[in-house]
Amino acid sequence: MDPLTSQSLEWPGGTQRTQKTLPQTRLLSLGLEFPFLVAPMVGLSNVAFRALIRSYTPVGLNPLTFTEMLSTRRLPDEKLATTNELKTAPRETFFIPQLLGNEEKYISASVQKLLSVNPWGFDINMGCPVSHTLRHNWGVRLMGDKSYAAQVVHWTKQHAQRPVSVKLRGGNGEHESLDDLLEFTAALESAGADWLTIHPRPRAQQHKGSANWQLVKEVSRARRIPVVANGDIQTAEDALRVIGEYQADGAMIARAATARPWIMWQIAQALNYPHAPAGREHETCPTSSEDEGREYIRACLTLIGFMKIYFPQEDYILEKFRFFAATGSRWYQFGHAFWKMSTKAKSVSELTESIEDFGMRFSNPSFNRVKFL
Ligand SMILES: Cc1cc2nc3c(=O)[nH]c(=O)nc-3n(C[C@H](O)[C@H](O)[C@H](O)COP(=O)(O)O)c2cc1C
């Protein structure tokens, strides 16, 4: 069945719609009605960023969001309430801690600890290409040993009591190999993985260039479990395309979500979903480049507001905000100037004033897509 087929559906609030509805994918079998996700990103996908994404999500929809990758070696000795990377919002749901690890005792201790904040599921990182993870045989290195990787899934499943997923790449070397990927994902499926995300760029490509969504299609057709596409999904149209055209069960957005944190609203609007985010009930989602430019300023101020709630250290807020701006401002005409301005602020109040001033002095139109270098 075409996942984007029109059909009648009762939306929350009793509104009947007969045009496009939410795509029906295999993620429904895990209870996920809205198959759009925001990716794990070190230094970015903290509790404040997740709150920003939620603030832009129409009422009634629940995109899954991730924590940044968390070392299972360190986690057992850390405090969930005070370690910034581990913080969660009160009653936060639909979030997934992403684990970096390969030893049962650390995985089990980390999972046990995280269960107390009631995550929706757990994800295992098998895609990180940085040298530190390679040295420890974590991340993408696990793709080099399918039996061991399957064992890591098995250990996590034993302790998790909820869905376990794996995020992996198109290949663990210079190039992608469909045969290797099919074998590897079959091993993860047999070990009990509930779903997979594929970032179809091989290790050597890091995050550059375009992603090979065709590879996701091939894997998705071969696997019984849901397969989510990640990589180079920059717009609502891209997100719908990977599901409609490439048979992905979900679309996971990383960097573009730091440029347009309202992308879930854009997707919902493209699907004729009748509700807006709370507090924006009578508005349509920003889609023109000028409207996105204005919204970006507003989003940055909202993010700083959330950061002030969760992070007591001013330096930490400044550092994390600058990284957020460095990542997402590329989608804006004056993005470089905006990011530079953020590096000059010496305090959070100075940063806030500079952003407000920037917003008043410049229009800052967005680019629909950027080239990843
Ligand atoms: C700054 C940054 C940090 C990242 N950290 C993680 C991480 O912690 N775990 C992970 O699985 N992937 C991580 N990634 C990879 C992204 O989740 C995603 O796979 C990649 O950026 C491709 O998606 P995109 O093209 O939509 O950005 C990171 C990417 C970036 C740019």
The ligand as an SDF file (V2000), in Angstrom:
LIG
                    3D

 31 33  0  0  0  0  0  0  0  0999 V2000
   26.9230   17.8000   15.2320 C   0  0  0  0  0  0  0  0  0  0  0  0
   26.4500   16.4020   14.9630 C   0  0  0  0  0  0  0  0  0  0  0  0
   26.4190   15.4890   15.9980 C   0  0  0  0  0  0  0  0  0  0  0  0
   26.0000   14.1830   15.7570 C   0  0  0  0  0  0  0  0  0  0  0  0
   25.9170   13.3010   16.7940 N   0  0  0  0  0  0  0  0  0  0  0  0
   25.3990   12.0660   16.5830 C   0  0  0  0  0  0  0  0  0  0  0  0
   25.1670   11.1780   17.6670 C   0  0  0  0  0  0  0  0  0  0  0  0
   25.4020   11.4870   18.8250 O   0  0  0  0  0  0  0  0  0  0  0  0
   24.6540    9.9580   17.3780 N   0  0  0  0  0  0  0  0  0  0  0  0
   24.3510    9.5690   16.0970 C   0  0  0  0  0  0  0  0  0  0  0  0
   23.8720    8.4520   15.8820 O   0  0  0  0  0  0  0  0  0  0  0  0
   24.5360   10.4010   15.0740 N   0  0  0  0  0  0  0  0  0  0  0  0
   25.0310   11.6380   15.2840 C   0  0  0  0  0  0  0  0  0  0  0  0
   25.1700   12.5010   14.2470 N   0  0  0  0  0  0  0  0  0  0  0  0
   24.6950   12.0790   12.9170 C   0  0  0  0  0  0  0  0  0  0  0  0
   23.2500   12.5070   12.6960 C   0  0  0  0  0  0  0  0  0  0  0  0
   22.3780   11.8850   13.6050 O   0  0  0  0  0  0  0  0  0  0  0  0
   22.8110   12.1650   11.2720 C   0  0  0  0  0  0  0  0  0  0  0  0
   22.9630   10.7810   11.0840 O   0  0  0  0  0  0  0  0  0  0  0  0
   23.6220   12.8940   10.2190 C   0  0  0  0  0  0  0  0  0  0  0  0
   23.8390   14.2470   10.5590 O   0  0  0  0  0  0  0  0  0  0  0  0
   22.9120   12.8250    8.8840 C   0  0  0  0  0  0  0  0  0  0  0  0
   21.6590   13.4500    8.9490 O   0  0  0  0  0  0  0  0  0  0  0  0
   21.4150   14.9180    8.3110 P   0  0  0  0  0  0  0  0  0  0  0  0
   21.9760   14.8370    6.9130 O   0  0  0  0  0  0  0  0  0  0  0  0
   19.9240   15.1020    8.3920 O   0  0  0  0  0  0  0  0  0  0  0  0
   22.1850   15.8940    9.1360 O   0  0  0  0  0  0  0  0  0  0  0  0
   25.6150   13.7930   14.4500 C   0  0  0  0  0  0  0  0  0  0  0  0
   25.6560   14.7170   13.4200 C   0  0  0  0  0  0  0  0  0  0  0  0
   26.0690   16.0150   13.6580 C   0  0  0  0  0  0  0  0  0  0  0  0
   26.0670   17.0000   12.5120 C   0  0  0  0  0  0  0  0  0  0  0  0
  1  2  1  0
  2  3  1  0
  2 30  2  0
  3  4  2  0
  4  5  1  0
  4 28  1  0
  5  6  2  0
  6  7  1  0
  6 13  1  0
  7  8  2  0
  7  9  1  0
  9 10  1  0
 10 11  2  0
 10 12  1  0
 12 13  2  0
 13 14  1  0
 14 15  1  0
 14 28  1  0
 15 16  1  0
 16 17  1  0
 16 18  1  0
 18 19  1  0
 18 20  1  0
 20 21  1  0
 20 22  1  0
 22 23  1  0
 23 24  1  0
 24 25  2  0
 24 26  1  0
 24 27  1  0
 28 29  2  0
 29 30  1  0
 30 31  1  0
M  END
$$$$
